[in-house]
């Protein structure tokens, strides 16, 4: 079994590209800063930086809704690969192929985050929709078909 569950903050906005051909598929790449549970003696590193890649509708969701500093939970699988760079050296890669991605904190908490320098200025983000009395945010009309879940 190959299953990964991560929770962390995006270190920068996702890099979105589209595959070539008749059926162009969106491919999103982003890095999550995942806090370590314990700190090693003599080490300053408190987080691991894990590369993630999402395809199709998940990539389109990342392009539209994810940005630097936002905290998300990701489930997926680890995939390794390799390629030869321009100097002829073999480069080995390890990525998490995203199967599901969810927001891990409220919009207000995300906007107030200042740790690690990952948060985007509030002025650069879209304004949150007004909350109804039940505490849930209203989803704007017309985006139902774009949401990555049923």
N, C-alpha and C positions, 0 to 999 in steps of 0.2 A: 504494500500500500504506500502511496506517495501523496501525503496530505500536509499542507502547511497552513497555519493560521498566524497572522501577524497583525499588530496594531502599532501604528506609528504616524509620523507627520511627513508630508511630502517635503523634500528638500528644495524643490523648484517646481515650476509648472510642468505638467506632462508634455513630452515631446510626441507630437502626433504626426504620423506619416500614413500614406495610403499605398497599398500594393498596386502593381501594374496589372493591366489586363482588363477584360470585359467586366468582371465582377470585382471592382476595387474594394479592398477590405481595409478598414481603419486599423492601425497598429499604434498603441500608446505605450510609451516607456516612461517610467518614473522611478524615483528612488525614495524608499521609506527610511526614515531615521527611527529605529526601534530601540527604545530604552532597554538597557541591560538590567536585569534584576539585582545583580550583585556587582560590586566594583572590585577589580583585582588590585591587590596591593602593588603600589608603584606604577599603576596605569592611570592615565587621565581620561581614557576613552570610556564614556558612559553610554554610548549607543552604537548599534551596528547599522550600517547603511546597506540596505538590501534592494537590489534591482528587481523591478517588477515589469512585466509586459502583459498588456491586455489586447484582445482582438475583437473585431466586430463591434457589436452594440456596447460591450463593456468599454471599448476604447472610445467610442463616441460619447458615452456617459462621462468618462474621464476628461475628455476634451471640453465638455460643456460645464461640468460642475466641480471638478477638482482643481485646486490651485496650491501654490506654495504655502506651507504652514498648516494646511487643513489636516485634521486627525481622522484617519480612516482605519477600518478593519478589513483585512483582505484574507480570503481563503483561496487556495490554489494548489499547485504542485510544483516541485522543483524540477527544472529541466537544465541539463548541461549540454554544452556544445563546444565547437571550436571552429576557428577560421585561420587563414594565413594572412598576416598583415602585409603592407607594402614592402617591408624589409625582408619578407620571406620567413618571418618567425611565426610559429604556431601559437595562437592565443586561445586560451580555454575560458569559457564563460559559464556562469551559473546564474540563472534567473528564476524568479517565481512567476509561473504562468497563471495569471489571475482568472479564477473561475467566478468569484463573487467579490464585490467591494461595497462597503457600507460606510456611511458617516458614523464616527465614533463619539461625537460630542455635538452639543447644540450649536447653532450658528452663532449665538451670542458668545459662547465660551470660546469658539474658534476665533472670533474677531478680537477677543481680549487677550489672546495668547501672545506673549512677548519673549518666551524662552527660546534660546538657541538661534535667534535671528531668522527663523523660518517664516514668520507671519508676514502676510502681505498688508500694506497700508489699507486701512478701512475705506479710504476714498476710492481705491482701485477695485473694490468688490461691489457687486450688485446689492441693493438694499434688500433686507429680508422681507418676506411677505408678512402681512399682519396675522397674528395668532388669533384663533377663535377662543372663546371662553373655556374650551376644554383643554387648552394647552397645546393643541396640534397646529402646525403651520398649514395654511391653505396652499394647495397646489394650483398654480395659475392655469386657466383654461387653455386647452390646446396642446399641452405637453404630455397628456396621458399616454399617447402611443410611443413617446420617446423614453419613458421610464424603463429601466432594465428588469423590471419584475412585473408579475401579473397581479 
